[in-house]
C-alpha cells in the first residue's frame, strides 16, 4: 500500500471540525472481510486480506504479527476506515465501535480512530510541530492555556518538550518526526489508536517512550492496535497477539511464544536464545544469567587472538565538517573522519545526533557550512565525483522519480552518462539480486518492496562507498539476512559499506567498525570489539550494549567480547544444541 495514497485522507481526518463522537459499542468488529487493491493490469488479483473475522475489545492492546506482505498494514487501514474510503476495495462488514465503515463519513471515523504510519514524514501536514498538533486539536473544545497544556503533555509523552513546538517538521530527523506524528495522534484523544511499526526509526530511548505512551493510553481506556519488529517492545505492550499469514488470521494468543515470533519473521531476543540454549528459565535476567555463566563456564579458557591491523587506503577524508540548517540547529559540528576501502561500518547514535546529515554531506546531497571533504586525495567536486558515494534514504519515497521499477534502477546510471548496455546489465543484476519485478510501479509498492527498489537503484550506479540509512526497516528477518549478505559481498569486492542503524544486533553481526555520534560530533570511533567495551561512553548517545556482550565481558574480561549469540554459544555449547 502506498503511504502517499493515504496521506491526503489522513490530513482530512485530523482537520475535521466535528463534535466528539462516543463509541456506540465496546468493540471493533470485522466479519467475513476481503480486501483487494486496484493495481497493475489485473483488477482481480490476489486478495490482500481474506476471510477476516475478528473482534477487538475497547481498551485492549492487540499486536499484529506477520512476515512482509502478511497483511498487517492492510488490516490497520481497514480498522480505521481508510479502507474502503481512501484505498482498496472490500467485501464484508467492519464496524468501529458501532459505526459501519462503509456508511459513516471518513471525517467521523477519523475522529474516532487515528493511525500513525511507518513513514511519519508522509503523514505530517503541519509546517511546524505546533501547527501539526493544532491541526489535531481543531475538533476539541480546548482554548488558550488548555491547548498549550495539551500539546506539551502530548510531546512529553513521547519524550519531547516545548523547544520542539517552533521546529519545522521537515527539518526534524526521522526519529523526531515519528515522535511528533505519535504526539499528534495522542493529543487528538481518539477512541482507537493504530500504530504501524512506529518505533522502527526510534533510538532505544524513543522505544521506551513509546511503551510509556501506550501504557498512558491504557489508563485512558484507548484501544490500541500495534505492529512492530522489536519483540521486547511488543511484549511490554500487548495483551493479545494475532499472527497473520497470506492475508489470513493464522492464530490468536494471549502470550508471545517463540514459535509465533519465528513464524512472524521476527528476530528472537538474545536472552530468549541464550536461556533456551542453556535450559534456563525464559525470564532469566542478564544479571542472573551472568552468575550462572560464571559458575558453569568461568574456567573455560578462551584463546586470545591478536587483532590484525589491515592497512587499507583512505578513500574519503573529512576535516572539520560542519553543517547548520537554515533557521535550524547545527546538526554536524567539526567532524573529522576517514573512510577506508573495503570496510563495513555501522554509524550509531540517538535520534537527532547528526547521522543522516553527515551521510547527506558525504554523498553531496548538501554543501557543508564549513570544513572539507576529500575523495581519493582530491577536493570533493559534485560533478566530478557524482556516483562515487551512494546514499539510500531512510524514506524510500524520497528518491523515487519514475513510474516503473526498471526505469527507476536505470535512472541514476543514465544521468551519469553511462552507455545503454552497461546500464542494462547493472539493472538486470540488481533486479535479480532483489527479486524485483521490472514493470511494477515504485510508488504502488508496499514499504518493504519500495525499500528494496531504493537500495537496488543506488547499487546500479556501482558506488565505491554506499551509505544506507536504516535499510532494514520494514523487512522481516529473512529479508534482512539476505540484504546483509548482499552488502557483505559488496564489501568483499572492495567497496565501503556503511549502515546508519539503531539495531545493535545487526550492527555487531556485520560491522567491523563502529562510529557513534552524539550532538553532531563523533563520540567514539573504532573496531567493533573495542568500542563495545565502553558501555558508559555509548550510553551518552543512548546506544545500549546487548546482553551477549555484557555476559561475555563479565565472564571472560581478559579477551575481546563475543558480539553475537552464535559466537558466545560457540565458546561453551556443543554445536548440536546451539540455536
C-alpha positions in Angstrom: 0.0 0.0 0.0 1.4 3.4 -1.0 1.6 5.7 2.0 1.3 8.7 -0.4 -2.2 7.4 -1.4 -3.5 7.7 2.2 -1.6 10.8 3.4 -4.2 13.3 1.9 -7.0 11.3 3.6 -5.2 11.3 6.9 -4.9 15.1 6.6 -8.7 15.3 6.1 -9.3 13.1 9.1 -7.3 15.1 11.6 -8.6 18.5 10.4 -12.3 17.6 10.6 -14.1 20.0 12.9 -16.8 17.9 14.3 -18.1 17.2 17.7 -16.6 14.4 19.8 -18.4 11.1 19.0 -18.6 8.5 21.7 -18.5 4.8 20.8 -21.9 3.2 20.4 -20.4 -0.3 21.0 -17.4 -1.5 23.0 -15.5 -3.3 20.2 -14.1 -3.1 16.8 -15.6 -6.0 14.7 -14.8 -7.5 11.3 -17.0 -10.1 9.7 -16.1 -12.1 6.6 -13.9 -9.4 5.2 -11.9 -9.5 1.9 -9.7 -6.7 0.7 -8.1 -6.2 -2.8 -6.2 -3.2 -4.2 -6.6 -2.0 -7.8 -3.0 -2.1 -9.0 -1.4 -3.0 -12.3 -3.4 -4.7 -15.1 -5.2 -7.3 -13.0 -8.1 -5.8 -11.0 -8.9 -9.3 -10.0 -5.5 -10.0 -8.5 -4.9 -11.8 -5.1 -6.6 -10.5 -2.0 -4.5 -8.6 0.5 -6.9 -9.8 3.2 -9.3 -12.7 3.1 -11.9 -14.3 5.3 -11.2 -12.0 8.3 -13.4 -12.5 11.3 -12.1 -10.5 14.3 -13.2 -8.7 17.4 -11.0 -6.2 19.3 -12.4 -5.1 22.6 -12.4 -1.5 23.8 -9.4 -0.7 26.0 -7.3 -3.6 24.8 -3.9 -3.7 23.2 -3.8 -6.0 20.2 -0.4 -6.8 18.5 -0.4 -7.8 14.8 2.4 -10.2 13.8 3.4 -11.5 10.3 6.0 -11.6 7.7 6.4 -9.0 5.0 3.2 -9.0 2.9 1.2 -10.9 5.5 -1.5 -8.1 5.6 -0.7 -6.2 8.8 -0.9 -2.7 7.3 -4.0 -3.6 5.3 -5.7 -4.8 8.5 -4.8 -1.5 10.1 -6.1 0.6 7.3 -9.3 -1.5 7.4 -9.6 -0.9 11.2 -9.5 2.9 10.7 -11.9 3.1 7.8 -9.2 4.2 5.3 -10.3 1.0 3.5 -12.6 1.4 1.6 -12.8 5.3 1.8 -9.2 6.0 0.7 -7.6 2.9 -0.8 -8.7 -0.6 -1.7 -12.0 -2.4 -2.2 -13.6 -4.6 0.5 -16.3 -7.1 0.9 -17.8 -7.9 4.3 -18.7 -5.9 7.3 -16.5 -3.7 9.5 -17.8 -1.7 12.5 -15.6 0.7 14.5 -17.3 0.8 17.9 -20.7 0.6 16.3 -20.1 2.7 13.2 -20.3 0.9 9.8 -17.1 2.0 7.9 -18.9 1.8 4.6 -21.6 4.2 5.7 -20.0 6.5 8.2 -18.1 9.5 6.7 -14.4 9.5 6.9 -14.5 12.7 8.9 -16.4 10.9 11.7 -14.2 7.8 11.6 -11.1 10.0 11.6 -12.3 11.5 14.9 -12.8 8.0 16.5 -9.8 6.2 15.0 -6.2 7.5 14.3 -3.4 5.8 12.6 0.3 6.5 12.7 2.1 5.0 9.8 5.7 3.6 9.5 6.7 6.6 7.3 5.9 9.5 9.5 7.0 12.2 7.0 4.2 11.1 4.7 1.6 11.8 7.3 2.8 15.1 8.8 0.8 18.1 7.4 1.8 21.0 9.6 4.6 23.3 8.7 5.8 23.4 12.3 5.4 21.0 15.2 2.9 23.5 16.8 0.9 23.5 13.6 0.8 19.8 13.4 -0.5 19.5 17.0 -3.0 22.3 16.5 -4.5 20.6 13.4 -5.2 17.6 15.6 -6.8 19.8 18.2 -9.2 21.6 15.9 -12.1 19.3 16.8 -11.5 19.8 20.5 -13.1 22.4 22.7 -9.9 23.4 24.4 -8.9 27.0 24.3 -5.9 29.2 25.3 -3.8 27.7 28.1 -5.7 24.4 27.9 -4.5 24.0 24.3 -0.9 24.7 25.2 -1.0 22.3 28.1 -2.5 19.5 25.9 0.3 20.0 23.3 3.0 20.0 25.9 1.6 16.9 27.6 1.5 15.0 24.2 5.1 16.0 23.5 6.2 14.9 26.9 4.5 11.5 26.5 6.8 10.8 23.5 10.0 12.2 25.1 9.9 15.7 23.5 9.5 19.2 25.1 8.3 22.7 24.4 11.5 23.5 22.5 10.2 21.5 19.6 7.0 23.5 19.1 8.6 26.0 16.8 10.7 23.4 14.8 9.9 22.8 11.2 8.5 19.3 10.8 10.6 18.6 7.7 13.7 19.8 9.5 13.4 17.0 12.1 15.3 13.7 12.0 13.3 10.6 11.0 13.0 9.5 14.6 11.9 13.0 15.8 9.3 13.1 13.0 8.0 9.7 14.3 7.6 11.1 17.8 5.8 14.2 16.6 3.4 12.0 14.5 2.7 9.9 17.6 2.2 13.0 19.7 -0.2 14.4 17.1 -2.3 11.3 17.3 -2.3 11.2 21.1 -3.3 14.8 21.5 -6.5 14.1 19.5 -7.6 11.6 22.1 -9.1 9.0 19.7 -11.0 6.0 20.9 -8.8 3.8 18.7 -5.1 4.4 18.1 -3.4 2.3 15.4 0.4 2.2 15.4 2.1 0.7 12.3 5.8 0.0 13.1 6.1 3.5 14.6 9.1 2.6 16.8 11.2 1.4 13.8 13.1 4.6 13.4 13.5 5.3 17.1 16.5 5.0 19.3 16.3 2.9 22.5 15.1 5.9 24.5 12.4 6.5 21.9 11.2 2.9 22.0 11.0 3.2 25.8 8.9 6.4 25.4 6.5 4.6 23.0 6.0 1.9 25.7 5.3 4.5 28.3 3.0 6.4 26.0 1.0 3.3 25.2 0.6 2.5 28.9 -0.7 6.0 29.4 -3.3 5.3 26.7 -4.2 2.2 28.6 -5.1 4.2 31.6 -7.3 6.4 29.3 -9.2 3.3 28.0 -8.0 4.0 24.5 -7.9 0.9 22.3 -4.6 0.1 20.7 -3.7 -1.9 17.6 0.1 -2.2 17.1 2.7 -3.8 14.9 6.5 -3.6 15.4 9.7 -5.5 14.7 11.1 -5.4 18.2 9.8 -8.3 20.3 10.7 -6.8 23.7 8.5 -3.7 22.9 5.6 -5.9 21.8 5.9 -8.0 25.0 5.8 -4.8 27.1 2.7 -3.5 25.4 0.5 -6.3 24.1 -2.1 -8.5 25.8 -3.3 -10.2 22.7 -1.2 -11.3 19.7 -2.7 -12.1 16.3 -0.5 -13.8 13.7 -1.3 -13.1 10.1 -0.2 -15.3 7.1 -1.0 -14.6 3.5 -3.8 -12.2 4.4 -5.5 -14.5 6.8 -5.6 -14.8 10.6 -3.3 -17.8 11.4 -3.7 -17.7 15.2 -4.5 -15.6 18.2 -2.9 -16.0 21.6 -2.6 -14.2 24.9 1.3 -14.5 25.0 4.1 -14.2 22.6 5.7 -17.6 22.0 9.0 -18.4 20.4 7.1 -20.2 17.6 5.0 -17.1 16.9 8.0 -14.9 16.9 9.8 -17.0 14.3 6.7 -17.6 12.2 6.2 -13.8 12.1 9.8 -13.3 10.7 11.0 -11.5 13.8 14.3 -11.9 15.5 14.3 -13.9 18.7 15.6 -11.7 21.5 19.1 -12.6 22.7 18.2 -13.6 26.2 15.5 -15.9 24.9 18.1 -17.6 22.7 20.7 -17.9 25.4 18.3 -19.0 28.1 16.8 -21.6 25.8 20.2 -23.0 24.8 21.3 -23.4 28.4 18.0 -24.6 29.8 17.5 -21.5 31.9 14.0 -20.1 32.7 12.8 -17.8 29.8 12.6 -14.9 32.2 16.2 -15.1 33.5 17.6 -11.6 33.6 21.0 -10.6 32.3 22.4 -10.2 35.8 21.2 -13.6 36.9 22.4 -15.2 33.7 25.9 -13.7 34.3 26.1 -15.5 37.6 25.1 -18.8 36.0 27.6 -18.4 33.2 30.4 -17.6 35.7 29.6 -20.7 37.7 29.3 -23.0 34.7 31.9 -21.6 32.3 34.1 -19.2 34.2 37.1 -21.6 34.0 36.7 -22.2 30.2 39.9 -20.9 28.5 39.2 -18.7 25.6 42.2 -18.2 23.2 43.2 -14.6 22.7 43.7 -13.9 19.0 45.8 -10.9 18.2 43.8 -8.3 16.2 45.2 -7.9 12.7 45.8 -4.3 11.5 44.7 -4.1 7.9 46.3 -1.1 6.3 43.8 -0.2 3.6 43.9 3.0 1.6 42.0 6.1 2.8 39.4 6.9 0.1 37.3 9.6 1.9 39.0 12.1 4.2 36.8 14.6 6.2 38.2 17.5 8.2 36.2 20.0 10.4 32.9 19.2 8.7 30.1 21.4 10.0 26.5 22.0 8.8 23.8 24.3 10.2 20.3 24.0 8.8 18.7 27.3 7.6 16.8 28.7 10.6 17.6 25.5 12.4 20.2 23.7 14.6 23.8 22.9 13.8 23.5 19.2 13.1 27.1 18.3 12.4 29.9 20.0 14.4 33.5 19.9 13.3 33.6 16.2 12.3 37.0 14.6 11.4 36.6 11.2 9.7 38.5 8.8 7.4 36.8 6.0 5.4 38.9 3.1 4.1 38.4 1.0 1.1 36.6 -2.3 1.7 35.3 -1.8 5.2 31.9 -2.4 6.8 30.9 0.4 9.1 27.9 1.0 11.4 27.0 4.6 12.3 25.1 4.6 15.6 23.6 7.3 17.8 20.4 8.7 19.2 17.7 10.4 17.1 18.9 13.9 16.1 22.6 13.1 16.7 23.6 14.1 13.2 24.0 10.7 11.5 21.8 11.3 8.4 23.0 14.8 8.0 26.6 13.6 7.9 25.7 11.0 5.3 24.0 13.5 3.1 27.0 15.8 3.3 29.3 12.9 2.3 27.1 12.0 -0.6 27.0 15.5 -1.9 23.3 16.0 -1.1 24.1 19.2 0.8 27.0 21.5 0.8 28.8 21.8 4.2 28.7 25.1 6.1 32.4 24.7 6.7 35.1 22.0 6.6 36.5 19.9 3.7 35.7 16.5 2.1 38.4 14.9 0.0 37.8 11.9 -2.3 40.9 9.8 -3.2 43.1 12.8 -2.2 41.2 15.3 -4.3 38.8 18.0 -3.1 35.2 16.8 -3.4 33.6 18.0 -6.6 29.9 17.3 -7.0 30.1 17.0 -10.8 33.4 15.0 -10.9 32.6 12.7 -8.1 28.9 12.0 -8.9 28.1 8.4 -8.0 31.2 7.8 -6.0 29.3 7.8 -2.8 25.8 6.4 -3.0 23.2 7.2 -0.3 20.0 5.2 0.3 17.4 7.4 2.1 15.7 6.4 5.2 12.4 7.1 3.4 12.4 5.2 0.1 9.8 7.6 -1.4 12.3 10.4 -1.2 14.3 9.0 -4.0 11.6 7.6 -6.3 11.4 9.5 -9.6 9.9 7.2 -12.2 6.8 5.1 -12.7 8.5 1.8 -13.4 11.0 -0.2 -11.4 13.3 -0.9 -14.3 13.4 2.8 -15.1 14.0 3.6 -11.5 17.0 1.4 -11.4 18.3 2.8 -14.7 17.7 6.5 -13.8 21.0 7.0 -11.9 23.4 5.4 -14.5 21.6 7.2 -17.3 22.2 10.5 -15.6 25.8 9.6 -15.1 26.1 9.3 -18.8 26.7 5.6 -18.9 26.4 3.5 -22.1 23.0 1.8 -22.5 24.4 -1.7 -22.5 26.3 -1.1 -19.2 23.2 0.4 -17.6 21.1 -2.5 -18.9 23.5 -5.1 -17.4 23.5 -3.4 -14.0 19.7 -3.0 -13.9 19.3 -6.7 -14.7 21.9 -7.6 -12.0 20.0 -5.7 -9.3 16.6 -6.8 -10.4 17.8 -10.4 -10.0 19.6 -9.7 -6.7 16.5 -8.3 -5.0 13.8 -10.3 -6.9 12.1 -7.2 -8.3 9.5 -7.0 -11.0 10.8 -4.6 -13.7 7.3 -3.4 -14.6 6.0 -2.7 -11.1 5.1 0.9 -10.2 7.5 2.1 -7.4 5.0 4.3 -5.6 2.5 1.5 -5.5 4.8 -0.9 -3.8 4.5 -2.0 -0.1 7.2 -0.4 2.1 9.4 -3.4 2.2 9.5 -3.7 -1.6 9.9 0.0 -2.0 13.0 -0.2 0.2 14.5 -2.9 -1.9 14.0 -0.7 -5.0 15.7 2.2 -3.4 18.7 0.1 -2.4 18.9 -1.5 -5.9 18.6 1.9 -7.6 21.7 3.1 -5.7 23.7 -0.1 -6.3 23.1 0.1 -10.1 25.5 3.1 -10.1 28.3 1.0 -8.7 29.3 3.5 -6.0 32.6 3.0 -4.3 31.0 3.9 -1.0 27.4 3.1 -0.2 25.7 4.6 2.9 22.3 3.0 3.8 20.1 4.9 6.3 18.1 2.4 8.3 18.0 0.0 5.4 16.3 -2.9 7.2 13.1 -1.0 8.2 10.0 -2.9 7.0 12.0 -6.1 6.3 11.4 -9.4 8.0 14.3 -11.4 9.4 14.8 -13.4 6.2 14.9 -10.2 4.0 17.4 -8.7 6.5 19.7 -11.7 6.3 19.6 -11.7 2.5 20.2 -7.9 2.3 23.1 -8.0 4.7 24.7 -10.9 2.8 24.4 -8.8 -0.4 26.2 -5.9 1.4 28.9 -8.2 2.8 29.5 -9.3 -0.8 30.0 -5.7 -1.8 32.5 -5.2 1.0 34.4 -8.3 -0.2 34.5 -6.8 -3.6 36.4 -3.8 -2.2 33.5 -1.4 -1.7 33.0 0.5 1.5 29.6 -0.2 3.2 28.2 2.0 5.9 24.9 1.4 7.8 23.1 4.0 9.8 21.1 1.9 12.3 19.6 1.7 15.7 19.7 -2.1 15.6 22.8 -3.1 17.6 22.3 -6.9 16.9 22.5 -6.1 13.2 25.5 -3.7 13.6 27.5 -6.2 15.7 26.8 -9.1 13.4 28.2 -7.4 10.3 30.2 -4.2 11.0 33.9 -4.4 11.8 33.9 -0.7 12.8 31.5 1.4 14.8 31.1 5.2 14.6 28.9 6.6 17.4 27.6 10.1 17.2 26.2 12.5 19.8 25.2 16.1 19.5 26.6 16.4 16.0 30.0 15.1 16.9 31.7 11.7 16.8 31.7 10.3 20.3 33.7 7.2 19.7 35.1 5.5 16.6 37.0 2.2 16.4 36.9 -1.5 15.8 33.7 -3.1 16.9 35.1 -5.2 19.7 36.9 -2.3 21.2 34.0 0.2 21.0 31.6 -2.2 22.8 33.9 -2.4 25.8 32.9 1.2 26.7 29.2 1.0 27.6 29.3 4.2 29.7 30.5 6.2 26.7 28.0 4.6 24.4 25.2 5.4 26.9 25.9 9.1 26.3 24.2 8.6 22.9 21.7 6.1 24.1 23.5 3.2 22.5 22.9 0.1 24.6 25.3 -2.8 24.7 23.3 -6.0 24.1 23.2 -8.9 26.7 25.6 -11.1 24.7 28.4 -8.5 25.1 27.6 -8.0 28.8 27.7 -11.7 29.6 30.9 -12.3 27.6 32.7 -9.3 29.1 31.7 -10.3 32.6 32.7 -14.0 32.3 35.9 -13.5 30.3 37.1 -9.9 30.9 40.6 -10.8 29.6 39.5 -11.5 26.0 37.6 -9.4 23.4 33.9 -9.9 24.0 31.6 -12.0 21.8 29.3 -9.9 19.8 26.7 -12.4 18.6 24.6 -15.1 20.2 26.2 -17.8 18.0 29.7 -16.6 18.8 29.1 -16.7 22.6 27.4 -20.1 22.5 30.3 -21.5 20.4 32.6 -20.9 23.3 30.7 -23.3 25.6 27.9 -25.1 23.9 28.2 -28.2 21.6 27.2 -27.3 18.0 24.4 -29.9 18.1 22.4 -27.9 20.6 23.3 -24.4 19.5 20.4 -22.2 18.4 
